[in-house]
Amino acid sequence: MLELAALGLLQQEPLHGYRLKQRLELFLSSCMSVNYGAIYPLLKRLEERAQVQVLVEESGDGGASRRIYGITAAGRGRWREKMLEHPQESWVKSRARFLVKYFFFGSLEPGERVQLIENRLRVCYQRQTYLDSQEMGILVTDSFQVATWERAKVMLESEMEWLQNCLEKDKSGSTTSISRKM
């Protein structure tokens, strides 16, 4: 997920490791946690795979040099591959991965967005069917467990409603982009 997010942000603009971490925390902290111990090894791996390249090396504040990374054509291809894949993973991780992907939907074609939304909806319906099939009476022992169970179901229903709205907007062509004022 970190690779997908890093490549997605580097598609938008070249960044150095510290700035990349800041952007990840700002935009995607509700989906994933990021630490420096993961960013710099990731950038090194991406550079070794020729998916990013050092565009500029400039001196930093403390005398250490700062490397500004930009995405390559291979990196754009890898990003697109990661965006369109449907890995088998836990319910929680799949929710977080979808939110990371959704953040970058503006860089996808409408048909690709629809495919990803429909896949997420399918996964949500499967989860709902599973939850509805469980006998909670013997598994839940107090009011806090009941409240947690009910909250999970409400969150799932809310996500499905949101996805349906996203799907309708995308299919009708009413998605809009936000223009930045400079």
Beta strands, then each sheet from edge to edge (+ up, - down):
strand 1: 15-16
strand 2: 52-59
strand 3: 65-71
sheet 1: 1+ 3- 2+
end
